[in-house]
C-alpha cells in the first residue's frame, strides 16, 4: 500500500465521523501531502477497483465526507495559500486550506473572500467547493461557486485536468451544459473528480459595516421585515438572518444578558455595507424606521459598529448551530442525533413554508425544533433533536412531508449543505427522472468505474 495510506484502527476511527452524526469506518485512510501523491493514490484505487471518498475538514452535515466503502482520502495537508494578487483580486489555494485562513489572508490586502459558512474555522476550501457552501453573506455575494475562477481536478483515474471559467460574454458553441466545466465540479460532492487546487476571486472589503440585531414581539412581523428589507431601495443588506424564539434564547444566553429581548418572539440580524459608494453614509436611520414600521422592539435593538462588536455579533449568531450540534451529539448513544434541514423557498413565501413545517411537526407529536438562518434568501435551517432512533424516524417523516410542500412552492430540498448520503432519498422529489439520467451520464463519463464518493448525491 502507498506510504500515505494507513489501516491503523485509531486513525480510521478518527476519520469515521463528520458533523452529520453518521459514523462510517473506512477500510483505510489516505493522507497525501502533495497533488502528485493524490494522483498516485487515485491511479492505484482505479487499478484495484477501490472506492475513494474525498474529505476535507469533515464538517459535512449530510454524511458526504465519511464512508464505509473503500478508502477515505483526506486532503487536509494540501493547505497552501498562495500569494494574494491584489491587482487581479485573486488567490490560488490548496483544497485543504481552511476557509477562514483564506479570508484572513485576503483581509491583509484589503480584500475579502466572501463565502462565510458557519464552519469557516474548520471547513476547507475543497469542501466548500464540493457542496457549494454559502453562509450569511450569500445574500449579497452568492455561494462559493460564484467565487471560483479556476480549478485543478484529478479524475478517478488520477488524470489531472486544469479548468478555468470562460471570460466570454457570448457563446453559442454546443450545449450550454458544456460551456463551463468548472460548474461540473462545484457542488458535485467528490463524485465526479477530486478538487486539489482552486483559484478564488476576491472582492473589496467594505469601507463601512454596520450590524443590527432587531427583536420583534411577533414572528410574523420579523419575517415581514425581511421581505420589506429585500425590496427597500434605501438599504443595502449583505445578510438578513432570522432567529425564532428558540434560536433567540440560545443567542441571548451566548450574549450574556438574560433580559435582552425578553418579550421578543423572533429576531433578525442585519449587516449593512452602504452599497457600492465607499463614501456613502450607512443608512442607520432608514433601518430603524423600517424596523419601527414592522413592530420591532425598538428599545432592545443592538447596534454593532466596530470590528470587535461585529465579531461579537458573529459569535452570538454561531452559538445557535454550535449549541444544537452539542445537543445532537449527546443523543448519539441512543441512536439519535441532530437533524438539520437546509431547504429554501422564494423569500416572500418563507413565513408560509415555516408554518407548514411546524404544522407537520405538531401533527406528528414531535418538538418543532428551532429555525434560524438565511431568511433573506428564503433559506432557514430547522434543527430538530432526535433523542433516540424512534424519534429520528418520526422527524425524518416530518422533514419528508415538509420537503414535498417546499418543492410545491418552487423551493429546493438543499440550498447550501448538498445532498450527501443523508438526503439522497429526497433528490427525486426535486430532480426529474430525465435530470437524474443526465447526472448519471456525466458520472459515467468522468468516473466510469463508479469509484468516487459512493453513496453521495445519487445514492
C-alpha positions in Angstrom: 0.0 0.0 0.0 1.1 3.6 -0.7 3.1 5.2 2.2 0.4 7.9 2.5 -2.2 5.2 3.3 -2.9 3.5 6.7 -5.2 0.9 8.0 -4.4 1.7 11.7 -7.7 1.3 13.6 -7.3 4.5 15.7 -6.7 6.6 12.6 -9.6 5.1 10.8 -11.9 5.8 13.8 -10.6 9.4 13.8 -11.9 9.9 10.3 -15.2 7.9 10.7 -17.4 10.9 11.7 -18.4 14.2 10.3 -20.9 16.8 11.5 -23.9 14.8 10.3 -23.8 12.4 13.2 -23.2 9.4 10.9 -20.3 7.1 11.8 -18.8 5.1 9.0 -15.5 3.3 9.3 -13.3 3.4 6.2 -11.2 0.4 5.1 -8.1 2.7 5.0 -7.3 6.4 5.4 -5.1 8.2 2.7 -3.2 11.2 3.9 -1.3 12.6 0.9 0.9 15.7 1.2 1.2 16.6 -2.5 -1.0 16.7 -5.5 1.2 14.1 -7.2 0.6 11.7 -4.3 -3.2 12.2 -4.7 -2.8 11.3 -8.3 -0.8 8.2 -7.5 -3.4 7.1 -4.9 -6.3 7.6 -7.3 -4.4 5.6 -10.0 -3.9 2.8 -7.5 -7.5 2.9 -6.5 -8.6 2.7 -10.1 -6.3 -0.2 -10.8 -7.6 -2.1 -7.8 -11.3 -1.0 -8.2 -11.3 0.5 -4.7 -13.8 3.2 -3.9 -12.4 6.6 -2.7 -14.3 9.3 -0.8 -12.5 12.7 -0.7 -12.7 14.6 2.6 -11.5 18.0 4.0 -12.4 19.2 7.5 -15.3 16.8 7.7 -17.8 19.5 8.7 -20.4 18.0 6.3 -23.9 17.8 7.8 -25.0 15.3 5.2 -22.5 12.4 5.6 -20.7 13.3 2.4 -17.2 13.1 4.0 -17.4 9.7 5.6 -17.6 6.2 4.2 -17.5 2.5 5.0 -16.9 1.6 1.3 -13.2 1.7 0.5 -10.7 4.5 1.2 -11.2 7.9 2.9 -9.0 10.4 1.1 -8.1 13.3 3.4 -6.9 16.4 1.6 -6.2 18.4 4.8 -2.4 18.5 4.1 -3.0 20.4 0.8 -3.4 23.6 2.7 -1.1 26.0 0.9 -2.4 29.6 0.5 -0.5 31.3 -2.3 0.3 35.0 -2.6 -2.7 37.3 -2.8 -2.8 39.1 -6.2 -4.3 42.4 -5.1 -4.5 43.7 -8.7 -6.3 40.7 -10.0 -8.2 40.2 -6.8 -7.5 36.5 -6.7 -5.6 33.9 -4.7 -4.6 30.3 -5.5 -5.1 27.8 -2.7 -4.9 24.1 -2.0 -8.1 22.2 -1.4 -7.1 21.7 2.3 -6.8 25.4 3.1 -9.2 26.5 5.8 -11.8 29.0 4.6 -11.2 31.4 7.5 -7.5 31.4 6.8 -8.1 32.3 3.2 -10.4 35.1 4.4 -7.7 36.4 6.8 -5.0 36.3 4.1 -7.3 38.3 1.8 -8.2 40.9 4.5 -4.5 41.7 5.0 -4.7 43.1 1.4 -7.9 45.0 1.9 -9.9 42.2 0.2 -12.5 39.7 1.2 -13.2 36.0 0.4 -16.9 36.4 0.5 -18.3 33.0 1.3 -18.7 32.6 5.1 -20.1 29.2 6.1 -20.7 28.9 9.8 -18.0 26.3 10.0 -15.4 28.6 8.3 -12.8 27.9 11.0 -13.0 24.2 10.4 -14.1 23.7 6.8 -11.7 23.5 3.9 -11.9 25.3 0.5 -12.2 21.9 -1.2 -15.2 21.0 1.0 -16.8 24.4 0.4 -16.5 23.9 -3.4 -17.7 20.3 -3.1 -21.1 21.4 -1.6 -21.1 25.0 -3.0 -21.2 26.3 0.6 -22.5 29.8 1.3 -23.3 31.5 4.6 -24.8 34.7 5.8 -23.1 36.9 3.2 -24.5 34.9 0.3 -27.5 37.3 0.2 -25.1 39.9 -1.3 -22.3 37.8 -2.7 -23.7 34.4 -3.6 -22.4 30.9 -2.8 -18.8 29.6 -3.2 -19.2 28.7 -6.8 -19.5 32.3 -7.9 -16.0 32.9 -6.4 -14.2 30.0 -8.1 -12.2 31.2 -11.2 -10.3 28.1 -11.9 -9.8 24.5 -10.6 -7.2 21.8 -10.7 -9.1 18.5 -10.6 -7.9 14.9 -10.6 -10.3 12.4 -12.2 -10.9 9.0 -10.8 -8.0 7.6 -12.9 -5.6 10.1 -11.5 -5.6 12.2 -14.7 -5.0 15.9 -14.0 -7.4 18.4 -15.6 -6.9 22.2 -15.5 -10.2 24.2 -15.8 -10.8 27.9 -16.0 -14.1 29.8 -16.3 -14.5 31.4 -19.7 -14.3 35.2 -19.8 -16.7 35.3 -22.8 -19.8 37.5 -22.7 -21.4 35.4 -25.5 -21.0 31.7 -26.5 -23.3 29.5 -28.6 -20.9 26.6 -29.3 -22.5 23.3 -28.3 -24.9 22.6 -25.4 -24.8 25.2 -22.6 -24.1 22.5 -20.1 -20.5 22.1 -21.5 -19.6 25.7 -21.8 -18.1 25.9 -18.3 -16.7 22.6 -17.0 -15.9 24.3 -13.7 -19.6 24.1 -13.0 -19.4 20.3 -13.2 -17.4 20.1 -10.1 -18.9 22.9 -7.9 -21.4 21.1 -5.8 -20.5 17.6 -7.0 -19.5 16.4 -3.5 -16.5 14.5 -4.7 -18.5 12.2 -7.1 -17.0 13.4 -10.4 -13.4 14.3 -9.5 -11.1 15.4 -6.7 -10.6 19.2 -6.5 -7.0 19.7 -5.3 -6.4 23.4 -6.1 -8.6 26.4 -6.8 -8.1 30.0 -7.9 -10.5 32.1 -5.9 -11.9 35.5 -6.7 -11.8 38.2 -4.0 -13.9 41.3 -3.5 -13.1 44.6 -1.9 -13.6 44.8 1.9 -16.5 47.2 2.6 -15.3 50.6 3.7 -18.0 50.7 6.3 -20.0 48.0 8.0 -22.9 48.1 10.4 -24.7 45.3 12.2 -28.1 45.4 13.8 -29.9 42.8 15.9 -33.6 43.6 15.8 -36.0 41.8 18.1 -39.7 41.5 17.3 -42.7 40.8 19.5 -44.3 38.7 16.8 -42.5 36.3 14.4 -44.8 37.3 11.5 -43.5 40.9 11.9 -39.9 39.7 11.8 -40.5 37.8 8.5 -42.4 40.7 7.0 -39.4 42.9 7.9 -37.1 40.6 6.0 -39.3 40.8 2.9 -39.5 44.6 3.2 -35.7 44.9 3.6 -35.2 42.9 0.4 -37.5 45.3 -1.5 -36.5 48.6 0.1 -34.5 51.0 -2.1 -32.7 52.8 0.7 -30.9 50.0 2.4 -28.2 47.6 1.2 -28.2 44.4 3.4 -25.4 41.9 2.8 -27.2 39.5 5.2 -30.6 39.1 6.7 -30.5 36.3 9.4 -33.6 35.1 11.2 -33.9 33.6 14.7 -37.1 32.1 16.0 -37.8 32.2 19.8 -35.8 29.0 20.4 -32.8 30.3 18.5 -33.0 33.7 20.1 -33.0 32.0 23.5 -29.6 30.4 22.7 -28.3 33.7 21.3 -29.5 35.6 24.4 -27.6 33.1 26.6 -24.5 33.5 24.5 -24.7 37.3 24.7 -24.8 37.0 28.4 -27.7 39.4 29.1 -30.7 37.5 30.3 -33.1 40.4 29.7 -32.2 41.2 26.1 -35.3 40.9 24.0 -37.1 39.1 26.8 -40.5 39.8 25.3 -39.5 39.0 21.7 -40.7 36.1 19.7 -38.1 36.4 17.0 -35.1 38.4 15.9 -33.5 39.5 12.6 -29.8 40.2 12.3 -28.8 42.6 9.5 -25.4 43.7 8.1 -25.4 46.9 6.1 -22.4 48.0 3.9 -23.7 51.2 2.3 -23.9 49.9 -1.2 -21.3 50.5 -3.9 -20.3 54.0 -2.9 -17.4 53.8 -0.4 -18.1 57.4 0.7 -21.8 56.9 1.4 -23.1 57.1 4.9 -24.6 54.0 6.4 -28.4 54.3 6.5 -28.9 53.6 10.1 -32.0 55.8 10.3 -33.6 54.1 7.4 -33.1 50.7 9.1 -34.5 52.0 12.3 -37.5 53.4 10.5 -38.1 50.1 8.7 -37.8 48.2 11.9 -40.3 50.5 13.7 -42.7 50.2 10.8 -42.8 46.5 11.3 -43.3 46.4 15.1 -39.7 45.9 16.3 -39.0 46.0 20.0 -37.0 49.2 19.4 -35.7 49.6 22.9 -33.8 46.3 22.5 -32.2 46.9 19.1 -28.5 46.3 19.3 -26.0 48.1 17.1 -22.6 46.7 16.1 -20.4 49.3 14.5 -16.8 48.2 15.2 -14.6 45.2 14.3 -14.7 44.0 17.9 -18.5 44.3 18.2 -19.2 42.8 14.8 -17.0 39.8 15.8 -19.1 39.5 18.9 -22.3 39.5 16.9 -20.9 36.7 14.8 -20.0 34.7 17.9 -23.5 35.1 19.2 -25.1 34.0 15.9 -22.8 31.0 15.6 -23.7 29.9 19.1 -27.0 28.6 17.8 -25.7 25.8 15.5 -22.9 25.1 17.9 -25.4 24.5 20.7 -27.6 22.4 18.6 -24.6 20.3 17.5 -23.8 19.6 21.2 -27.4 18.7 22.0 -27.5 16.3 19.0 -24.1 14.7 19.8 -25.4 13.8 23.3 -28.1 11.7 21.8 -25.9 9.5 19.6 -25.5 6.7 22.1 -29.3 6.2 21.9 -29.5 6.2 18.1 -30.5 9.9 18.0 -28.8 12.9 16.5 -29.4 16.4 15.3 -31.5 16.6 12.1 -30.7 19.8 10.2 -32.6 20.9 7.1 -31.4 23.4 4.6 -34.4 23.7 2.3 -35.3 27.1 0.7 -38.3 28.7 -0.9 -38.7 32.0 -2.7 -38.1 34.5 0.1 -41.7 36.0 0.1 -43.0 32.6 0.9 -40.8 31.8 3.9 -43.5 32.5 6.5 -45.9 30.2 4.7 -43.3 27.4 4.5 -42.3 27.6 8.1 -46.0 27.5 9.1 -46.4 24.3 7.1 -43.3 22.7 8.5 -44.4 23.4 12.1 -47.9 22.1 11.4 -46.4 18.8 10.3 -44.3 18.6 13.4 -47.3 19.3 15.6 -49.3 16.6 13.9 -46.5 14.1 14.4 -46.2 14.9 18.1 -42.6 16.0 17.9 -40.9 19.1 19.0 -40.9 21.8 16.3 -37.1 22.2 16.7 -35.7 25.7 16.2 -35.5 27.7 13.0 -32.7 30.2 12.2 -30.6 31.3 9.3 -30.6 32.9 5.9 -34.2 34.3 5.7 -33.1 36.9 3.1 -32.7 34.0 0.7 -35.8 32.2 1.9 -33.5 29.7 3.4 -33.8 28.8 7.1 -32.3 25.9 9.0 -34.7 23.8 11.0 -32.8 21.9 13.7 -34.5 19.0 15.4 -33.1 16.9 18.2 -33.9 13.2 17.9 -33.3 11.8 21.3 -33.5 8.2 20.1 -33.9 6.1 17.0 -37.7 6.1 17.1 -37.8 9.9 17.3 -35.3 10.1 14.5 -37.6 8.1 12.3 -40.6 10.4 13.1 -38.6 13.6 12.5 -37.4 12.3 9.1 -41.0 11.6 8.1 -41.9 15.2 9.0 -38.9 16.5 7.0 -40.1 14.4 4.0 -43.6 15.9 4.2 -42.2 19.4 4.6 -39.9 19.0 1.5 -42.9 18.0 -0.6 -44.6 21.3 0.2 -41.3 23.2 -0.2 -41.0 21.8 -3.8 -44.6 22.7 -4.5 -43.7 26.3 -3.5 -40.9 26.4 -6.0 -38.2 25.7 -3.5 -35.3 23.3 -3.1 -34.5 20.4 -0.7 -30.9 21.6 -0.2 -29.8 25.2 -0.5 -26.2 25.0 0.8 -25.2 21.7 2.5 -25.6 19.5 -0.5 -27.2 16.1 -0.7 -24.5 13.7 0.6 -25.8 10.4 1.9 -28.5 11.5 4.3 -30.5 13.5 1.7 -30.1 11.3 -1.4 -33.5 9.8 -0.7 -35.0 13.2 -1.3 -33.2 14.0 -4.5 -36.1 12.5 -6.6 -38.5 15.0 -5.0 -36.8 17.7 -7.0 -34.8 16.2 -9.8 -36.9 14.6 -12.6 -36.0 11.1 -13.9 -34.6 12.9 -17.0 -32.4 15.1 -14.9 -31.2 12.1 -12.9 -30.3 10.3 -16.1 -28.3 13.2 -17.3 -26.5 13.3 -13.9 -25.7 9.6 -14.1 -24.4 10.0 -17.7 -22.0 12.7 -16.5 -20.9 10.5 -13.7 -20.4 7.6 -16.1 -18.2 9.7 -18.3 -16.0 11.2 -15.6 -15.9 8.2 -13.2 -16.8 5.2 -15.4 -16.0 2.6 -12.7 -18.2 4.5 -10.1 -15.4 4.7 -7.6 -15.6 8.3 -6.3 -17.7 9.1 -3.2 -20.1 6.2 -3.4 -23.4 7.0 -1.8 -23.2 10.7 -2.3 -26.0 12.5 -4.2 -27.2 9.6 -6.4 -27.2 7.1 -3.6 
